[in-house]
Each structure stands twice: as structure tokens, then as C-alpha cells.
Amino acid sequence: MATSTLRRLGAGSRSTSAVGVVIASALLFLLTFAVFPDLFVQNLIGGVAYGMVLAIIALGLALILGLLGVVNFAHGGLFMLGAYGAYEIVVTQGLSFWVALVVVPIAVGVLGVTMEVSVLRRLYGKNPVIGLLATFGVFLMIEEATRARWGGTPLTFEIPTVLQGAIPLGVGQIATIRLLTVVVAAFIIVGIYSLMYRTDFGLTIRAGLQDREMAEFIGINIPMRFTIVFFLGSAIAGLAGVLRGAETGMDLSLGFEFVLLAFVIVIIGGVGSIFGSVVSGLLVGVSVFILPVTARALATVTGVDALNVAGIGGVVPYIVMLVVLLVRPRGLFGEEGLLE
Amino acid sequence: MRSFSRREFVKVAGAGTVVASSGLAGCTGTGGSGGGGGGGIGEEITIACPTALSGAFAPYGEAERDGGMLAARHLEEEFDVSIEIITGDSAADPNEAVSQIEGMVVDDGAHMAFGGVSSAVGIAVGAWGSENQVPVCVHGGSDDITGSQCAPYMFSTYMSNTMQLGPVAPAMADLEDDWYILYSDYTWGQTAFEAYSEALEAEGANVVGSQAVPFPTQEYNPYLNSAANSDAGGIALLVAGLDQRASTSQILSREMQDDYSFMMHQTEDVGLWGIDPAAAALLDVNSQGWSPSLDVPEDWLQEVAEVSDHDPFVRHYMGYVSVDQLVRAAVRADSLEGAAIRDELSGHEVENQTIYDLQPSADTIYWRAGDHQLVQPTHMTSGRPVEEQQNDPNKVWFDVADTMSGDDASPEPSDECER
């Protein structure tokens, strides 16, 4: 049998699997809604909001990985620095949270550029393990510097009164600070997408990715553009850190905890796809909120308590990743041939 | 530019996870001078402290170490001994902790050990110590430490979950008839959940629902949604470490504090210092092994401030007591042999007045021979209103509302525990 025929059969099998997964998921969601209607709606809303939080954390990583091909483990460190930077601005300097929201991402972006110019620029095109180890080293340096400057005790800062408390949604409520995160994330996502796909600047970057030699031959300054992309990715990490720090406070585990989740989201969304990371963040967010309830609904309907798996919420992102990779190995929106 | 494949990326990301996990664990083992056991305690006692010095539990581990160092200072003044405390970063991982204690005992000649932070780590190092005749004082609240996982050289300085709930369960039943329980999904949380469920029902209250929460987690909203849909009047948070911070901060941000009564198990002050002080104020009932709001000598609090980056909280007390008791046992035995120290400690009634000053008790504090539990008072505390919280010279955010004597709080030694 010809190789192309085998590929077609494999692709057809995966398509069937994908349809099966979608139908099964829809049925399970319907069952959950039927058994726990209020809880389902509350968790759906909460999951979408959480998904946007995850999306903005993963977006900077996706940008740098997708466009520059760098497995940037330091992204978690930059995210953590965003939170601690906000603490510095609000508590130590006594300035407004709104100042931190503007200044800290820029500062973190500048730090990211410094890292790109001094470390990563030498590693482009080399084995990604080298980049991973280099950025992991930078991550450890950031973590220890943070410990030296702010100590190991968890910290927090006060947010403006207007961001405190919750907003009722009819069914349940959402914390105001989280709603701000959702709104900011939406603006950032639209902004980045527009920049990359609706401007000449984005066009030149994508051209440089497809054929760097040719792009430089016609006069495009590719290193400068890549540095700008790194600035954007780092600044978004810093912005996400400010918002997360405002919501939950900060400690030294903040960066490590979220960078792993961000990698999972990028893999699910498809390496190289900004849009994929957004959808993936939403998918993981909703799944984290809904699947434990689904397990309870199944246990209730069938009478089999074992189906209500204790603590299933912690493995949900990895279950989603497993399912997506099984039915679509390149991720939800990974382009055929990209990074292959 | 992008010369690697997607498969390579997935591989690299996976490798990164492994590298990160191992890289963050156990980087800070320190050297120390060895010392042989037997033939008297000589001039130098080496004590291993495998505890969390990186990651989310670092403040807890650092406080244990600092409390131990303060005890060492006092013991050196009292006895003609030199005490060296060597540390190894467990990163709150049981396997790493075992690797650390093994290195400190085999390579550095440690005679005894203390620490652990979590029950899982405590059980792991306690088991290793027991296999190698090294006395270990562990700092976890799981009933398994003095129950199904008990071991001959393992001593539990922290009160078990069952001890801690002694003064708390009646208060919970008085406060609300129906409770929803959220618990961390590992040995400590699971045993706490079982203990509280039984105790609440015995007190006439109902557990109308429960959920195991992955540990650690920063996102409590789905679990709080479940609790809010349960018709419970009270929500019990049997969650550990920095999850105490995540759960209470999200309760605050959802403005649930006025709609429910809240209880937290084994509340450790440091976890709440990182968030809005209102998080402590919302906790109506807490179990606490020790609190700076007890009538503690000011000079002890001052000395903690000198040796530690953290304000005094329960982990300082635990580290202090463990080192104090291990060294005094060695002095009494006039030996650094593990078996001799173990025999001195097992069943021993605490005599050091400082311990009684720190943990005021009308009854004797002692190491129970059956399961090596330190039988001492346990406390029920309530969060102070924000305007009444003390921050200087050290933080005091809770008030002790009730205390139960160790003997009243302690169940009989488990049948599973055969020393």
C-alpha cells in the first residue's frame, strides 16, 4: 500500500476519533447540566474566566516559541517578576496599582530584551535543548534574585477599591479583579493578533520566519524585529504577573507552577498558533472547572461512586493534552508542516 | 531559525519539566562534620534537618530550621556540647528528603534528625531513620505518622489531625449544623477529612458534601462553587500550605465571608501573611498547634526575630521543641547511639521549663511510649478582626479561644502501631 494512502487512512481515523471525542464531550456536558444545572452554569462562567487567565499567561510563551522557536523556560520567571514588580511599585514605592499595570510590563519587557540580546540571540537555530537549559538557568537566577530582594515569605499588595469584591452574575458571581484580567486579556489577544496578521510589521516577521535570508536580502532588519517580539512576549508575561499577583498575592513558586501549565496550553493549542493558545487556554480552563462536576454527575446517575474520582481536577489539563495529542498530534491549531 | 520539530519540542518540554523538578529540588545540602556514635556524646552533636528550603514550603522549612538553631543556642549555653545543624533541601518531596537525610547521616555523620514540613515527607524520613536507627522528629499532622505508618525511630512533634480537631469539632457543631469539607488530596488531608467527618457526626453536625482538592492548587473557585451549591452553612478548609492562602483569598474576592462560617484546619500563620489580613479575620474557627497569641515569653519571641527572617509561628516552635528534646535525650543517655536516644525519648516526660513556657499546660507534656506522639495541648483559635490584628513587633492575627489538654485530645495509640 502506498505511503500516501496510509497517511490518508491515518488522517481519516484521527478525524473519526476527533468527532467521537467532541460528541462524547457534548453528551457529558449535557448530562452534567441536567444533573447540576446551577453548578454547571457557574463553573462554565468561572472556567471561561480562568481560561482567559491561562490564555494571557500562555500567550507570551506562545509568541516567543511560535515565532522565534525558543523554548523559553524563563517565561515563568518573568511572570513572577511581574507580580513582585507590582508589589515593589505599590507597597515599597507607594504608587498606584494602575501605575504598576503600565510600568511593570514595560520593565519586564526590557529585561526580556536584555535576556534575548545577551543570551538567546546566540542560540537561534541551535538544538532547542540548549535554549531550554539556558532559559532554565535564567529562570533560577530570577528566582534567587527575587528571593534576595523580596524574601521567601508570601507577599501581597492592596488593589484599588473599585477592583475589590465581586460582581453578581445572576448565577454566582465573579471577582472584579478577575473580570479585569479577562478584559485585559481580550484586548491583548486582539492586539497581538492584529499586529501579527493585519500590519506590515507582522508581515515582515512572518516573512523572516519563512525565509530569513530572503527577508534580509530585501532589507528587513530581522534581528530587530525578533527582539521586538521578545519584548512583547516578556511584557505580556509581566502584565499577567501583575494581574495574578493582584488577585492571589505572590510567592516564589508562582513562576514554576504556571510555566508548566503554559507549556501544556501551548502544546494543546498547537505550537506556532497564537489563536490556538487562546482556544487551548479556554478549553483547559473550562475543563478544570467542569470535568470534576461531570465526574460527580456520572457517579450520581450511575450510582457508581468510583466514577467520582477524588482530586481529578489536578490532572485535567494533562488529560486534555493527552486526548488532543491522540486525535490531533500537531495540537488544535498547529499548522501542517510548521515546526515539523 | 526554527530547526526543530514539534516532536522535539514536546520532548524538550517534557525534559524541561523533569529538569525543573529535579533542579529545584535539593540544591542546598550543606556539609557538616561527622561524628561517631557511642561512648558518650563527646563534644559535637550533628543534627540533620531535611526540610523544604525552596518552593512554596520554603518559609515553613526555614522556620523549622531557625527554631532548631535557637534551641541549639540554648542547649550549648546549658550543656558543654557543640551542636551543628546541617540542612538539606527536601523541596517538600519525600524521595528527595530521603536522599537528603541519607547524605547527611552517611556522609556528614548526623546523629539525629528533625523537620519534614509535610506528613508525606515526615513519614518518608521517619521510615528511613527507623531502618537505619536514626531518631527523627517529624513535623506533620497526619494520623498515619502515629498510626499505620508509625516506625520505631520516628517521633511526632506536631499534633496529629485527630488531636487538633479535639477542641475544634464541638465549636464547629455549635456554629453550624451542616458543613461542606474541602480537603487537600494527599495523606494529611485525607486523614483529616476522615477524622473531621467522624467527629462532626459525633457532635451532631452533618457533613453535607466534600471535595478532594488537588494539592497544591491556586484555583479554588470550582471547589467553592460546589460548596456554595451544597446548602451547607459552614465550609471547612482542610487544606495545607499555601493553599490556605489561595482558598481564603478567593473566598474574599468572591465576598463569601458574610454568607458562610469558615473553619480551617492546622492554620499556619505564615500562609495568611501573604494576603489581605481580612483572610485571617474571616476564619471563625481554626485548629492550631501553637500560636504567638499564647502567653509566650517576650524574650523567646525576640530571639526568634534575631535568628529568623520570619515572624514567630508554629514551625519555629516545632523546630525548637524537636532539637531540644533530641539533644536532651542524648545528654540523658550520654550517648549518640540512635537506640539509646530513642529509648530515652520514648515515654519521656518533658522537663524543660521553656517548653512549658511556650506551650502553657497544667498537665505534663510527654512523648507517649506507644506511638511516639508528643502529647501536648491543642488550640482552637479565631481570626482577629483586621483592626485588632497585631503586626509589631511580631504578627498576631489570631486569638486562642479554647485549649484542650493533650491527654483529652489524644486518642489511644493506634492498634496499627507496633513499636
Interface residues (C-beta under 8 A of the other chain):
Chain A: F36 D38 L39 Q42 N43 G46 G47 Y50 L65 L68 G69 V71 F73 Y124 G125 K126 N127 P128 V129 L132 L133 F136 F139 L140 G151 G152 T153 P154 L155 T156 E158 Q164 G165 A166 G172 Q173 A175 T176 I177 R178 G208 L209 R212 E247 T248 G249 M250 D251 L252 S253 F256 E257 L260 F263 I267 V271 V288 F289 P292 V293 A310 G311 G313 G314 V315 L325 P329 R330 G331 G334 L338 L339 E340
Chain B: M1 R2 S3 F4 S5 R6 R7 E8 F9 V10 V12 A13 A15 G16 T17 V19 A20 G23 L24 S54 G55 A56 A58 P59 E62 D185 Q211 A212 V213 P214 F215 P216 T217 Q218 E219 N221 P222 Y223 N225 S226 A228 N229 L242 R245 A246 S249 Q250 S253 R254 E255 V270 G271 W273 G274 I275 D276 D309 H310
